[in-house]
Amino acid sequence: MKPDSRTILSGILIFFVLVLATITVKAEDSTGNKVVLLIADRLSFEDVEGLPGFRELITGGSAALMNNRPSGGYSACKGYVNIGSGTRAEGTPSAVGALEVNEDVAKQFLGRTGVTASPGMVVNPYINKLITQNLNGEYRATVGSLGYYLHRAGLKTAVLGNCDCGDTQIRWAVSVAMDKDGMVDYGVVGEDVLKEDHGFPTGWRTDFSKLKAYTEQMTGKADFIVIETGDLTRIEESRDLLNRETYNDHRRDTLFRIDGFVKWIKEKADREGWLLIIVAPYPSDESIARGARLTPVIVYGSGFLPGLLTSGTTRREGIIAGIDIAPTVLKHFGIDAEVLTGRPLRAVPVAGNLERLGEIGRRTVNTSNFRYPILYNYAVLVIFVVILGLFTILYPNFLRGILIAPEETALIFIMTFPAILLMLPVLKLQTLAGNAVAAVAASTGLSVISHRYIKSIKGLLLSVTGFTAALIVLDIATGGSMIRNSVLGYDPIIGARYYGIGNEYMGVVTGSIIIAVCSLPGSQKSLVWIAAALLGIVVIVVGYPALGANLGGAITCFLTFTFFMLRMLDVRVGIKQVAMAGIAMAVVLFAFLVADTVFLEEHSHLAAAAQGTAVEGPLGLLAIMQRKAAMNLKLLRFTIWTKVLITVIAVTGVLFYKPVGIFKGIFKKYPVYVKGWSALVVAAAIGMAVNDSGVVTSATGSIFFISSMLYIVLQERKLRRGPAAEPQKGDGIQGFGTDGA
């Protein structure tokens, strides 16, 4: 009998109802738009280069090197907490753990947190300890932010795997997936993901076949899945039990097992349309020993085309921060991530991204490793030259005056050296010796030529300082390609700054532009408006969020330059002038803030600070101030720049008294320089107060203050050999006129 039309229609309707019901049930468990975050802790870029699965992911996706700097000192545990917090965070192994919820665990967790956990969940039973650590930390991070915002959007989370070593539980991956209560919806974090292997250092290692099965299981439930591979951490934690050969063997075998899992999960991601993220929260001990603290991160799928990763945090192709991972996951799900310190990752199309990333890594490590020895020795040289300058002034006839010409050349050298260091990366030298020799040779050559052929004091100082200031301003205005790779710039491995102008060159540009303006030809009155224009340009370049993006630098430059202009106009600086300068500075900073928040897609530290203050209120601002003060106190105790600054202050103090009357003639003949020097004293004080490494700013700026002063005094004593060399007590330097040199 043929079925009638009503029977057929009923069958069709029943079929569609069943299909829709199935879809609805699945939607309650999980969306189809998944993110899988695979953790391969202690992985290095050199490891990745030799693994076919990883190479295929990189060439088909986007990659970068990741800064894993946390709050306070470095640790592997903090690297994980950073990722889940989206902010530099605190964390200790005793505050980060993971347990699968059963009846006993649920009771314990309820007793500690007041929150009910269901069977099948994974919880961090030490969550309150972790919260307290961060409330007392530098950045007051909110742990579990990533999981919290995912849960608030109705999405499910899961965590798989561990790094357990014998009886020691290492389950830090929970901090990536958990919410603010320390809860993850699903997970397997115990022995069920391990297999016994007596040939492995810890006797147990990850069973990747089980990990695949659990991953398949979780993809039907969770939207965000964190998978811990674990074995590289186990090897690193057992390093002291292994010799070099067995360490290398175990590491090689483990890397190939992980690579096999990567190939499998890539195929899954291709079929299902997942976003796949691979991260190494912390470097291996070997990488740390050679200064390679940046770890690889790969993002594959969901619009991340082949190229290099960047973010608003770093604004650098191929370098990101660990705090950028959480905002990236949230953005993928369409969740606003503005509340987090990190910024979402984006891909920049680059051909040959693997090779390019290797080049970035090598250059970054070299710059970081070369930074300390070059800058330390430069600072020592500055101290020596300044003290020698004082000695030469006090004893001009020592060795029949043979020290005067070399000392003058040395003063030029220490003023030109920052500019040479800025240009040095263009040569792409790969060794410390090569960089040091090139920098010294270039500075020496430039100093000798300048001293020999530029006889005018003003002409020489204008050439040296004007060139330095112009070079810095032009580099920042054109993207900062030189300063990013200069040893006197900033170190992305340290991670205090990634773009704009750092405190070292901020001090240099402040000192050099002031002396350059003082050296311009013309009368004091005719220089005022030219000086105002030049100094205004520097303020914009230093402070504008899309350029220098240095808030403390903008404050320092604006107040210093305002003081200098008032002195140039012969206006007495009093309370009224200080108040007006403060109001004007507030207007400028507000303009920068508006530009940052309204017009710029990638916000700078200024917008982040304003946002943090808006969210946390006075406590957020207080935390920033405390962090800056703590950094300043730390640097004052340990950095060589403190000794430079003390030397400058001491030598200046001596010159005010000996030789007797030395400054009386200088003040008469070089009134503009005197005003410039007083402005640089103000700059040193303000720079110290408003920058988190203010002693560095003050010291680098003071180099131009003391060098120009010593050079002028030496030149004048040489030119005025008679009375100038041996002034009568109380008479100053006889014969000084009021004309410029």
C-alpha positions, 0 to 999 in steps of 0.5 A: 500500500502506498503511503498517502501524502499526510503520512509522508508529511508527518514523517518529514516533520518528525525527522526535522524535529529530531534533527533540531532537537539533536542540534539544540542538545549539542548547542547546550554543551558546546558551540562549534567555534572552538579554541584549542590551546596546546601547551608545550612548556620549555619549548624553544624556537630552535626546537620548533625549527627541527620538527616537521609538524610545528614547521607546517603549522608555522608556515600555514599560520602565524607565529611569534616569540612570546615575552613571559615576564610576570609580576615580580621575579620569573618562574614557570608557574607565573608564566601559566597564570599570566596567560589566564589572567591577561595581566602580569600575575603572581603565582607560586606552585603552592597556590596553583593546583588542580583536582578532578571533582569527586565527593571529597574534593567537592566538600573540601572546595565548598569549605574553602571557597563557599562555591559548589563544584560538580562531578566532572569539573576540575578545580584549583583548591588553592585559589584563594591563596593565589588571589591574595598573592595577586592582590599584594602583587605589583599589578593586582592581577585578577586571576582566572579572567579568561575563564570568567569571561568565557563562563559569563558568555555561556561558554564551557572550558576544559583542561587536560594533562599534567606535568606531575613528577613523581609525587609532586603535582605540577598542574599549572595549566588549570590557571589558564582555563579556570575562572575567578572561583578556580573552576573549570567545567571539564577535565582530566588532570590525574594519572589517567592521561599518563603511562608508566615508562621506567625508561623515562626520568620520572617513571611516568610520561604523557600517554598521547593516545589517551590524550587524543581520546580525551580531546575527542571527548572534550570537543563535544562538550567544551568551547575552550580546551587547554591541553598540557603536553607535560613531558618537557617540564618533567625532563627539565625538573629532572635535569639534575638526575641526567647527564648531557647525553641522556638529557638530549636523548629524552628531550629529542624523543619527547619533542618528536612525540609532541610533534606527532600530537601536533600533526594530529590536532592540526588535522582535527583543526582543519576539519572542524575549523578550530582556532589552534594556539600553541604556547610555551609559557616558560623557556628551558634552563638551557635557553635561559642560560644563553639569554633566549627567554622569549618562547615560541607561540603559534596561532593557526586557523580562523583567519590567521594567515601565514605571517608573523603575530603582533599585538597592541601590547608590543607593536612589533612584528614577531614579538608578543606578550603572554598576556595577549593570549587571553584577549585573543581567545576572547576576541575569537568568541566575540567577547570584549577584552578591553578590561584586560591589560593584554591586547588581541593578536593579529597576523601580519602577512610575511613571506618566509615567516619561519626564517624571519622569526629566527632572524628576529630571535637571534637579533633580540638575544644579541641585543639583550646580551650585548646591552649590559657589557656595552652600557656598563663600560660606557657608563664607567667611561663617562665617570672616568672622563668627567673626573678627568675633566675636573682634574684637568680644569683644576690642574691645567699645567699637569704634564704641561697641559698634555691632557687637555686636547685628549680630554676635550675629544673624550668629552665629545666622544661620550656625547656622540656615543648614544647616536652611534649606538642608535645607528649601530643596528644598521650594520647587523653585527652578530658579535659583542666584539664586533659591535663594541669595536664598531661603536668605539671606532665610529665615535672616536673618528667622529670625535677626533674630526669634530675636535680638529676641524670645528673650532667654534665652541657653539658650532661643535656643540651644535653639530654633536648635540643637534645631530643626536637629537635630530637622529632620535626624533627622526627615528621615532617619527619614522617608526623607531626601527633603529631604537628598537634594536639599539642596546641603549633602546629597550629590551623586549626580553625584559619587557618593560617597553616594546615601542616608542622611546625608552627612558635611556634615549628620552634622557639623551634627547632631552639633554641633547636638544637643550644644548643644541638650542643653546648652541644656535647662532643669534641673540637670546631673544631671536632664539626664543621662537625657534627654540619653542618650535624645536622643543614643541616637536620633541614633546610631541614625538616623545609623548604622542601615543603613536610615536614615543608613547612615553608618559613620564618622558612627556611630563619631563620634557614639557616641564623642562622645556617650559622652565627653559623658555621662561628663563629664555624670556627672563621671566622669574619662575614662581608659584604662578608660573609653576601652576600655569605650567601644571595646567598647560601640561594637564591639557597636553596630556589630556589631548594625548589621552583623547588621541590614544583612546579615540583615534588610535586603534592600538592603545598605549600605556597612557590609555591603559593607565587611564582605563585601569584607574577608571576601573579600580579607582584611586587604588589602580593609580596608587598601584602604578605609583608604587610600582614606579617608586619601587623600580626607582628605588631598586635601580638607585641601589643597583644600576651603574647609572646611579654612580654616573649621576652622583659623579655629575653632581659631585663634579658640578659641586666642586666646580662651583667652588674651585677654581675660585670664580670659575663660573663668574666669567662663564655666566657672563659669556654664555648666559644661554648655556647657563639657562640650559644647564639649569633646565637640565638640572630641573629635567634630572629632578623631574625625570627621577620623580615621574619615570619608573627608571628615572635614575637612567633618564636623569643620568643620560640627560646629565651627560650632555649637561656636564660634558658641555659645561666641562668642554666650555670651561676647558676651552676658555681656560685654554684660550685665556691662558694668562688670567684665565688659567690663574684667576685672582681670588674672588675676581672670577676669570678675567678678560671674559667678554659677553660675546658668544664663541 
